[in-house]
Amino acid sequence: MLSINFIEKIIGYQEVIIKNIEEANENLYIHMMMKRKECVCPVCKRKTNRVHDYRKQMVRELNAFGKKVWIILQKRRYVCSCGKRFIEPVPFLPRYQRMTQRCTIEMINRLADVRSYTAVAKEFEVSVSTVIRRFEYINYPKPDKLPEMIGIDEFKGNSGGQKYHCILTDLKTGRVIDIIRTRYEHDLIDYFKKYDRSGVSVFVSDMYSTYSEIAETYFPKAIYVIDRYHWIRQAIWAFEAVRKEVQKKFSKSHRIYFKHSRKLLLKRECKLSTEEHRQVNIMLYASAELSTAYFLKEELYRVLDEVENPDKQKAAFEKWISDAECSGLSAFERCAKTYNKWKIPILNSLRCPYTNGFTEGCNNKIKVLKRNAYGLKNFKRFRNRILFLFSSQRCRA
C-alpha cells in the first residue's frame, strides 16, 4: 500500500487508482482508473452512479526515467435514468485527446525557444500538424495601451504575403509589445490611431522616413530618437568607402595589406597599442585622403565622449558636420548631408539614454527562429510564436 501511495505522489494525479505498472523495452505502462463517484448527466443534469460498461484508452504521458510513459486508462461509461450514456470526466485528460494535459502543456512550452515545430514533433513522436494544432491554443490579443518608451523596427518575415513586418518593444521594461503585419505608412497609421498616444514620451527608430513621419504626426509630444548605431555607422561606411577607394591606387601587395588591416583602422585610436599606433601611422602617411577620413572618424568618437556638457557636445557635432562638408571626400559629404537631415533626432539620441539595442536583439532571435523553421507563412501563427518566444509567462497545468 505504501508503494502505491508513493507512486501516486510521483505521478501527481488526484483521485486515481493505480492497478499495475508494466515495463516493456523502452516503454513504461501505468494501468489506472479514476475513483468511482457520482457524475452529472450532460443532458438532464441529474447525478448518477450507475456504470454501463468500461473502456480502455492508451494515453501518452511525459517521459520519465529515460522511458516513454503510457497510461492505460480504464474509463467508466455511466448511464443515466434518462437513457444517456457518457464517459466519466478525467481531470488530466481533455476531451477527445490521447495526450495528457501535462504532456500537451510541456509540448507547447518547448516552443518557447527557437526550435521548429518539426523538432518538437520528433521529440514527442507526434505529427507536425498535431504540434501546430496544440499551439493554436496560444493567442495574443492586441495590447491595451502603448508603452511610455516605444522602440520600433522592421524585420524580414516573408509571412502573410508581406516581406517585412514591424516589431514594437517597450524599451523601459524590455518587453516585446506587438508585431505589426507590414511596415507601410497606412498600416502603421491604422494601428497607432486606435490608441491613446499622450503617454508616450520617447519614440526610437532607425533612419526610415516612414517612422519619422509617424513620430512627427502621431507622437508630437514624444522625444523622437534615432538609434545611435544607425547614424554612427553612416560615418563608418563613409570611412570604409574612402579606404576602398584609396587602396585601389596601390599595388596588389599594398591593397592586400590595407584590406587585412581594416579592423586596425576601424579600431578607436585610444585603444591602440604602441605597435598598432605605428602600423596605423604608416598607412595614414600613404594617403592624405585616408588620413583626413581617419581624423573625421576619430573626431566623431570624441563628440560621443562629450557627455557631461550637452551644449558643448551639440556645438562639436555641428562643427563635425561642417568639417565633413569641407573635407573634399564625397563619402563624408554625403554623410554630412544625412546628418543635417536627421540632426534633431540625432541630437536627441545624444541626450536620451534609450536605444533600440533590445529591439535589434529581438530581431536577431526572430531570424534564428525563422531560419530553424525554414520560414513561417501564416502571419497570425508567426506573430503568436514571436510573442510567446519573448513572453516571460509559460503555459501551466
matplotlib code that plots the C-alpha trace (Angstrom):
import matplotlib.pyplot as plt

x = [0.0, 2.9, 4.4, 1.2, 0.8, 4.4, 3.8, 0.6, 2.7, 5.2, 2.6, 0.8, -2.8, -5.6, -8.3, -6.8, -6.4, -3.1, -3.8, -0.5, 2.8, 4.4, 7.8, 8.5, 11.7, 11.8, 8.1, 6.5, 2.8, 0.8, -2.6, -5.0, -8.6, -10.4, -12.0, -15.7, -18.1, -21.3, -21.3, -23.7, -25.5, -24.7, -28.4, -30.7, -28.1, -29.1, -26.4, -25.9, -23.6, -24.7, -21.9, -22.9, -19.6, -15.8, -13.5, -9.7, -7.7, -4.0, -2.8, 0.6, 2.3, 5.6, 8.7, 10.2, 13.3, 14.5, 11.4, 8.3, 5.4, 1.9, -1.2, -3.6, -6.8, -9.8, -12.7, -16.2, -19.2, -22.2, -25.8, -28.5, -32.1, -32.9, -31.1, -28.0, -24.6, -21.5, -17.8, -16.7, -14.7, -10.9, -9.3, -5.9, -7.2, -9.0, -12.0, -11.2, -7.5, -5.0, -2.3, -2.5, -2.9, 0.5, 2.2, 0.4, 1.5, 5.1, 5.0, 3.7, 6.3, 9.0, 8.0, 9.1, 12.5, 13.7, 13.2, 10.9, 7.5, 9.2, 11.8, 9.2, 7.1, 10.1, 10.7, 7.2, 6.7, 3.6, 2.9, 3.8, 0.2, -0.6, 2.0, 0.6, -3.0, -1.9, -0.1, -3.3, -4.4, -1.9, -3.3, -2.1, -4.6, -3.6, -2.1, -4.4, -2.2, 1.1, 4.2, 6.0, 9.2, 8.5, 11.1, 10.1, 12.0, 11.3, 12.5, 12.3, 9.5, 8.1, 4.8, 1.2, 2.2, 4.4, 8.2, 8.7, 7.0, 7.3, 8.2, 7.1, 9.0, 8.8, 12.4, 11.7, 10.7, 12.4, 9.3, 8.0, 4.6, 3.3, 4.2, 2.6, 1.9, 3.6, 5.9, 3.8, 2.7, -1.0, -0.9, 1.1, -1.3, -4.3, -2.5, -1.4, -4.5, -6.6, -4.6, -4.2, -0.7, -0.4, 1.5, 4.4, 7.4, 10.2, 9.9, 13.1, 13.6, 16.1, 16.6, 13.4, 11.5, 8.1, 8.9, 9.9, 6.6, 4.7, 6.6, 6.1, 2.3, 1.1, 3.7, 4.3, 4.9, 7.3, 11.1, 12.0, 15.3, 17.4, 19.1, 22.8, 24.0, 22.2, 23.6, 27.1, 27.5, 26.9, 30.3, 31.9, 30.5, 32.0, 35.4, 35.2, 34.3, 37.4, 39.6, 38.4, 38.8, 42.4, 43.6, 42.7, 45.5, 48.2, 50.0, 48.5, 50.6, 49.6, 46.0, 46.0, 47.8, 45.2, 42.4, 43.7, 44.3, 40.7, 39.9, 43.0, 41.9, 38.4, 39.6, 39.5, 42.8, 42.7, 42.5, 45.5, 48.7, 52.1, 52.8, 49.3, 49.8, 53.0, 51.2, 48.2, 50.6, 52.4, 49.1, 47.9, 51.2, 50.5, 47.4, 46.2, 42.6, 42.7, 44.4, 41.5, 38.9, 40.6, 40.7, 36.9, 36.1, 38.1, 36.7, 33.1, 34.0, 35.3, 32.0, 30.2, 32.5, 31.5, 28.5, 29.0, 28.4, 25.4, 25.8, 29.5, 28.6, 26.0, 28.5, 31.1, 28.7, 27.7, 31.4, 32.0, 29.2, 30.9, 34.3, 32.9, 31.2, 34.5, 36.7, 36.6, 35.6, 32.4, 31.5, 31.8, 29.9, 27.0, 27.3, 27.1, 24.1, 22.4, 23.3, 21.8, 18.6, 18.3, 20.0, 17.3, 16.6, 20.4, 21.0, 18.1, 20.0, 23.0, 20.9, 18.4, 19.7, 17.4, 18.5, 17.0, 19.6, 16.9, 14.8, 17.7, 18.5, 14.9, 15.2, 18.2, 16.4, 13.4, 15.8, 17.1, 13.5, 12.6, 15.8, 15.2, 11.6, 12.6, 10.1, 6.6, 4.0, 1.0, 1.4, -1.1, 0.8, 4.1, 3.1, 1.9, 5.1, 7.2, 5.2, 5.3, 9.1, 9.6, 6.9, 8.0, 4.9, 4.7, 1.7, 0.9, -1.4]
y = [0.0, 2.4, 1.7, 2.5, 5.8, 6.6, 6.0, 8.1, 11.0, 10.7, 10.7, 13.7, 12.9, 13.1, 10.5, 7.8, 4.1, 2.6, -1.1, -2.2, -1.0, -2.8, -2.3, -3.4, -2.4, 1.4, 1.8, 2.1, 1.3, 2.5, 0.9, 3.2, 4.2, 7.1, 6.6, 5.8, 8.7, 10.2, 12.0, 14.6, 13.7, 16.2, 16.0, 16.1, 17.4, 14.6, 12.7, 9.0, 6.4, 3.6, 2.2, 0.9, -0.5, 0.1, 1.1, 1.2, 4.1, 4.4, 7.9, 9.5, 10.9, 12.7, 10.6, 9.6, 7.7, 7.6, 5.7, 6.5, 6.6, 5.4, 5.4, 2.6, 4.3, 2.2, 4.6, 4.1, 4.8, 5.8, 5.5, 8.0, 7.3, 9.4, 6.9, 9.0, 7.2, 9.2, 8.8, 9.8, 13.1, 12.8, 16.0, 15.4, 14.3, 16.8, 15.5, 13.7, 13.8, 10.9, 13.0, 14.2, 17.9, 17.9, 16.5, 18.9, 21.9, 20.7, 20.3, 23.9, 25.2, 23.6, 26.2, 29.0, 28.6, 29.0, 25.3, 24.4, 22.6, 19.6, 19.4, 19.4, 16.8, 14.5, 14.9, 13.9, 11.5, 13.2, 14.7, 18.3, 19.2, 17.9, 20.4, 23.2, 22.4, 22.4, 25.7, 27.2, 27.4, 30.2, 33.6, 37.1, 39.9, 43.5, 45.4, 47.5, 50.6, 51.8, 51.9, 55.0, 54.3, 52.8, 51.1, 50.2, 48.4, 46.2, 42.7, 40.4, 37.9, 36.8, 35.9, 36.6, 37.8, 40.6, 40.8, 43.0, 43.2, 45.7, 44.9, 47.2, 47.0, 48.6, 49.9, 50.7, 47.2, 45.2, 43.5, 42.9, 44.6, 43.6, 42.5, 44.6, 42.9, 45.5, 48.5, 50.6, 54.0, 53.4, 50.3, 51.9, 54.9, 52.5, 50.8, 53.8, 55.9, 53.4, 54.1, 57.0, 58.3, 61.0, 58.8, 58.1, 60.1, 58.5, 57.1, 55.3, 54.1, 53.7, 56.2, 55.1, 58.1, 56.4, 56.2, 59.8, 60.9, 58.7, 60.2, 63.7, 63.3, 60.9, 61.4, 65.2, 65.3, 62.4, 62.8, 61.3, 59.5, 57.9, 54.8, 55.6, 52.5, 53.5, 57.0, 56.3, 53.6, 56.2, 57.7, 54.2, 53.4, 56.7, 55.9, 52.4, 53.9, 56.2, 53.3, 51.1, 53.9, 54.7, 51.1, 50.8, 53.1, 50.9, 47.8, 44.4, 43.7, 47.1, 46.5, 43.2, 44.8, 47.6, 45.1, 42.9, 46.0, 47.1, 46.2, 48.1, 51.2, 51.0, 50.5, 53.6, 55.4, 55.5, 51.7, 51.1, 49.6, 51.2, 48.8, 49.3, 53.1, 52.7, 50.5, 52.9, 55.9, 54.1, 53.5, 57.1, 58.6, 56.7, 58.8, 62.3, 61.3, 58.3, 60.5, 63.0, 60.3, 58.7, 62.1, 62.6, 59.1, 59.7, 63.2, 61.8, 59.4, 62.3, 64.1, 61.0, 61.0, 64.6, 63.5, 65.8, 69.0, 68.7, 72.2, 71.6, 68.2, 69.9, 72.5, 69.8, 67.7, 70.7, 71.5, 67.9, 68.2, 71.4, 69.7, 66.8, 69.1, 70.8, 67.6, 67.1, 63.5, 62.7, 59.9, 62.2, 64.9, 62.5, 61.5, 65.2, 65.7, 62.8, 64.2, 67.6, 65.9, 63.9, 66.5, 66.9, 63.1, 62.5, 65.2, 63.7, 60.3, 62.0, 63.1, 60.2, 57.0, 54.7, 52.9, 50.2, 47.7, 45.5, 45.6, 44.7, 41.8, 40.6, 40.8, 38.6, 35.9, 36.1, 35.5, 32.3, 31.1, 31.7, 30.0, 26.9, 26.7, 27.3, 30.2, 30.6, 31.6, 32.1, 35.6, 35.1, 31.9, 33.6, 36.6, 34.4, 32.4, 35.5, 36.9, 33.5, 33.4, 36.6, 36.2, 35.6, 33.5, 29.9, 27.5, 25.9, 23.0]
z = [0.0, 0.8, -2.6, -4.4, -2.4, -3.3, -7.0, -6.9, -5.4, -8.2, -10.9, -9.2, -10.2, -7.6, -7.1, -9.2, -8.6, -9.9, -10.7, -12.2, -13.7, -16.6, -18.3, -21.8, -23.6, -23.6, -22.6, -19.2, -19.0, -16.0, -15.6, -13.7, -13.3, -11.6, -8.2, -8.6, -7.8, -8.9, -12.2, -13.6, -16.8, -19.6, -20.8, -17.8, -15.2, -12.7, -10.8, -11.4, -10.1, -12.4, -14.6, -18.0, -19.1, -19.2, -22.0, -22.1, -23.6, -24.2, -23.2, -23.9, -20.8, -20.3, -20.5, -17.1, -16.0, -19.6, -20.8, -22.7, -20.4, -21.4, -19.2, -19.8, -18.5, -17.8, -18.2, -16.9, -19.1, -17.0, -17.9, -16.6, -15.9, -19.0, -21.1, -21.8, -21.8, -21.2, -20.3, -16.8, -16.7, -16.4, -15.0, -16.6, -20.0, -22.2, -24.1, -27.4, -26.6, -26.4, -24.6, -21.0, -20.3, -18.7, -21.8, -24.1, -21.9, -21.9, -25.7, -26.1, -23.7, -25.9, -28.5, -26.1, -27.8, -31.4, -32.2, -35.1, -35.0, -36.7, -33.9, -31.2, -33.2, -33.3, -29.6, -28.7, -31.6, -33.0, -36.3, -37.1, -37.6, -34.1, -32.6, -34.7, -33.6, -29.9, -30.4, -31.7, -28.1, -27.7, -28.9, -28.0, -28.4, -29.3, -26.3, -24.3, -24.3, -25.7, -23.5, -22.4, -24.3, -27.7, -29.9, -33.5, -36.2, -39.2, -39.9, -42.9, -42.1, -45.5, -43.8, -44.7, -48.1, -46.8, -47.0, -43.9, -40.5, -37.7, -34.1, -31.2, -28.0, -24.5, -24.0, -20.4, -19.3, -22.1, -23.5, -27.0, -27.2, -30.6, -34.2, -37.0, -40.3, -42.5, -42.3, -44.7, -43.5, -44.0, -41.9, -39.1, -39.1, -38.8, -35.9, -33.9, -34.3, -32.3, -29.1, -26.7, -27.6, -25.0, -22.5, -25.0, -24.1, -26.2, -29.8, -31.0, -34.6, -37.3, -40.2, -42.1, -43.4, -42.6, -38.9, -38.9, -40.4, -37.9, -35.0, -36.2, -36.9, -34.2, -31.4, -31.4, -27.7, -27.6, -28.0, -31.4, -31.2, -34.0, -32.7, -32.3, -34.1, -37.3, -37.6, -36.3, -38.9, -41.6, -40.7, -40.5, -44.0, -45.3, -43.9, -45.4, -48.8, -48.6, -47.6, -50.5, -53.0, -51.7, -51.7, -55.4, -56.3, -54.6, -55.8, -55.2, -52.1, -50.6, -51.4, -49.6, -46.6, -46.4, -46.7, -43.9, -41.8, -42.0, -38.3, -37.2, -39.0, -37.6, -34.0, -31.8, -31.6, -27.8, -27.7, -30.0, -28.6, -29.3, -32.2, -33.6, -33.5, -35.5, -38.1, -38.4, -38.9, -41.7, -43.5, -42.9, -44.3, -47.6, -48.3, -47.3, -48.1, -45.8, -43.1, -43.4, -43.2, -40.2, -38.4, -39.1, -37.7, -34.5, -34.1, -34.2, -31.4, -29.4, -29.9, -28.5, -25.4, -24.6, -22.5, -19.4, -21.4, -23.8, -25.2, -25.9, -27.5, -29.7, -30.9, -31.5, -33.5, -35.7, -36.2, -37.3, -39.9, -41.2, -41.3, -43.2, -45.7, -46.4, -46.4, -50.1, -49.6, -51.4, -48.9, -45.9, -47.8, -48.2, -44.6, -43.5, -45.7, -44.0, -40.5, -41.4, -42.5, -39.2, -36.9, -34.3, -33.6, -33.7, -31.1, -29.1, -29.1, -27.5, -24.6, -24.3, -22.6, -24.6, -27.8, -30.0, -28.9, -27.2, -30.4, -32.6, -30.3, -30.6, -34.4, -34.3, -32.3, -34.7, -37.6, -35.9, -35.3, -38.9, -40.2, -38.0, -39.2, -42.8, -42.7, -41.3, -43.9, -41.6, -40.1, -37.2, -36.1, -36.7, -34.6, -31.7, -31.9, -31.6, -28.7, -27.0, -27.6, -25.7, -23.1, -19.5, -18.8, -19.9, -20.0, -16.7, -15.9]

ax = plt.figure().add_subplot(projection="3d")
ax.plot(x, y, z, "-o")
ax.set_aspect("equal")
plt.show()
